[in-house]
C-alpha cells in the first residue's frame, strides 16, 4: 500500500498499531488476544487498535476458526510504503505525519536490534557469523541511488516472509530483519 493520506499515516504512527499490522503481515491472521501477546496490551485495547486499522483499510475480518466465537483479523496488504503526493506539495501536516511513522518504525527496529544484541551470545556460531551490521557511505547521484535500491530490493524479494511459502524455506529458517536506509546526507549550511 502506497500512502500519502495524513489520516492514514497518523493511524499507522501508533506503535501498537504498527506492531499489530506487522504481526498480521508476517505471521498471518490472528485474534485480538493473539495480537495482545505481541504488543503487551490487553485484548480489548488491541481490539480498538484493530478497528482503527480496519477503518483505514489495513485489516479486515478473516474467516472464523474453530467454533467461530473469536473474531479473527487479517492484513489486507503485504506491506506498505510512504510516498510523496503525485500532484501537489509536501504540506507541513503530511511531512509531520510521515515523520511520525518513520520515528515509530525506527524506534521499533532499534528495540528489536537491541533485543538481538542482548541475547546474541546465546545464538549459535552459525547464526552469529551470518548476522551483519554494516555502515557505508556512498558517493552517488539520484539515479544511481534509485538503481542501488532497486537491485537490493530484487535480491531480497524471494526471501520476504510475506511472499515466501514457509514449506519451501530450508529447515531451520527463521525470521530475519534487514534495516536498510538509503538517503542523501543533508547539505551543510552555506
N, C-alpha and C positions, 0 to 999 in steps of 0.2 A: 504494500500500500504506500503510495506516494502522497504526502500531505503537506499543504501549506495553509490549512484551516486552523486559525488561532484557537478555537474552542476545542478541537480535537487534540491539538498539541498540549493545551493546558490539562486536558483529561489524562494524557499519557505521562505528563511530568510528575505525577504522583508515584513515589517509589513502590507502594504496594500494588498499584495497577500495573506498572511496568513489570514487576516480578510475577504477577498473576498471568499477564499476557505471555511473558517469556515461558512460563511453566506450560501453558496450554499449547504454545507453538512448538516447543521442543519435546514434550512428553505426551501430548495428546489430550483428549477430553478428560475433565475432572469435575468433581463437585466442589462446592464452596468449602466443605470440610477438608478435602484433599488439598485445596489451594491454601487453606489456613496453615497447614503444616509447613508450607514453603515460606510464607511471608510472616509467620509468627503473630497473626491476628486471630480474632475469633471468627468462627464460621459466619456469623451474622454480619460482621464487618466486611468479610470477603464477599458475601452476597451483595452488599451495597456496591462494592468496587466492581464486581462482575456486571451489575446492572448499568453502571456508568460506562463500562467498556462496551456493553451492548448498545447503549444509547448512541455511541459514536461509531458504531459499525465495526468494532474489533472482534466481538464474540457473539455467539448465539447459542440457543439451546441445542444440545446434541441429543441423539436418540437415547431413550431411557435404558438403564441397565437393570438387570435382575427384576425385582418386583415393580420397578418404576416409581418408587416413592421418593427417590432422591432426584434433585434437579442436576443434570449434567450439562456442562458448558464446553464449547469448543471454539477455537480460534477460527476466524474467517479468512485470515491471510497467513502465509507462512513467514512473513517478515514485514518490515516497514522501512521507509527511508524519508528523511527530511528533504525538502526541495524548496527552491525559490519560486515565487509565483511566475506562471507563464507570461502573464501580461500584468503589468502593474509594478509597484515598488515594494521593497522590503520595508514595511512600516515598523515603527518602534514596537507596536504590540506583537507583530509577527516575530521580530528579532528577539524580543523578550521571551516569547513562548518557545521558540526554537532553543534559546539558551537554557531555559529551564529543563527541557527534555534532555539536552546534551549533558547538563550537570547531573541529572538523575542517572543517566546511562553511565557516565564516568564514575560517579560515586559507587554504583553497583559493581562495576568492573573492578574498581580498586578494592572493594571488600572481598570479592571472590579471589583476586590475586593474593591479597593478604592471607586469606584462608589457606590457599595453596602453599604459600611460603611458610606459614606457621606449622604446617604438617608435612612439608616436603621431605624431611629426614625420614619419615615413615614410608615414603614411596620406594618402590624397588629401584635398583640402579638402572634398569631398563627405562623406566618412566622418567627418572631424573635426567638421564642423558638425552632423552628425546625432547624434553621441555627446553624452550629457548626464550630468553628475554633479550631483545635486540633494540638498539637505538642507533639510527643512522641519520645523517644529514646529507641531503642530495642537492645537486645543482641541476635544476630542470626548468623548462618553461611550462606553460599551462597545458599545451598539447601533450608533452612528454609525461606530465603528471597524470593526465587522463589515461594515457596508454599504460603506465605503470599500474594504475588502479584496475584497469580492465584486465590486464594479464594476471594480476594477483587474484581477482575475482574468478577468473577462468580456472585457475589452479585449485581454488578452494571449493568450487561448485560441486564436484562429485562427492565431497565429504560432508556437506552441510546436513545436519541432522534432520532438517525439515524435508529434505529430498531423498536421503539415503534410507533404503529399507534395512532395518536392523538385522533381518535374517540374512542379508547379503554382506554384512560387515564381518570382518575377521573375528575369531574368538578372542576375547579379551579387549575388544574395542570399548572405549569409554567416551563420555562427553569431554570434549577438548575445546578450549576457547582460544580465539585469535582476536587480539585487540590491535587494530591497525588504524593509524591516524596519518593521513596524508594531507598536509596543508602548507601553504606558503607562510613563512615567518612574517610577522608584522614588520612593516617598514620602519626604519629608525626615523625619529622626528628630525626634520631638517631645519 
